[in-house]
């Protein structure tokens, strides 16, 4: 069974940076498309970033493009989300997700989800 465990969230000020980590177990990471999603208070879960199996392709939501970088280290079974120039609107619970087959922004196509890590950005 695939397990995803996020870490690295916290309380930061606007303009600060964070690096979220997602530790993957129970599967060979190179066979999974990986993504990050977030859900703010009273909001729907939304796409943040995705990375293909071989890391040759990445995708970002317009709201974070230019400020965030998704990366993966298949040998370490870990996926990262580097977040820079954080804004109060980035405040949300961030989830790591994995898909067996689809490089996609759609959460319904992801097969496995972590429990999430909280990111709070103060102004």
Secondary structure as GFF3:
##gff-version 3
##sequence-region A 1 123
A	DSSP	beta_strand	3	7	.	.	.	ID=ss1
A	DSSP	beta_strand	10	13	.	.	.	ID=ss2
A	DSSP	beta_strand	18	25	.	.	.	ID=ss3
A	DSSP	three_ten_helix	29	31	.	.	.	ID=ss4
A	DSSP	beta_strand	33	39	.	.	.	ID=ss5
A	DSSP	beta_strand	46	51	.	.	.	ID=ss6
A	DSSP	beta_strand	58	60	.	.	.	ID=ss7
A	DSSP	beta_strand	68	73	.	.	.	ID=ss8
A	DSSP	three_ten_helix	74	76	.	.	.	ID=ss9
A	DSSP	beta_strand	78	83	.	.	.	ID=ss10
A	DSSP	three_ten_helix	88	90	.	.	.	ID=ss11
A	DSSP	beta_strand	92	99	.	.	.	ID=ss12
A	DSSP	three_ten_helix	107	109	.	.	.	ID=ss13
A	DSSP	beta_strand	112	113	.	.	.	ID=ss14
A	DSSP	beta_strand	117	122	.	.	.	ID=ss15
###
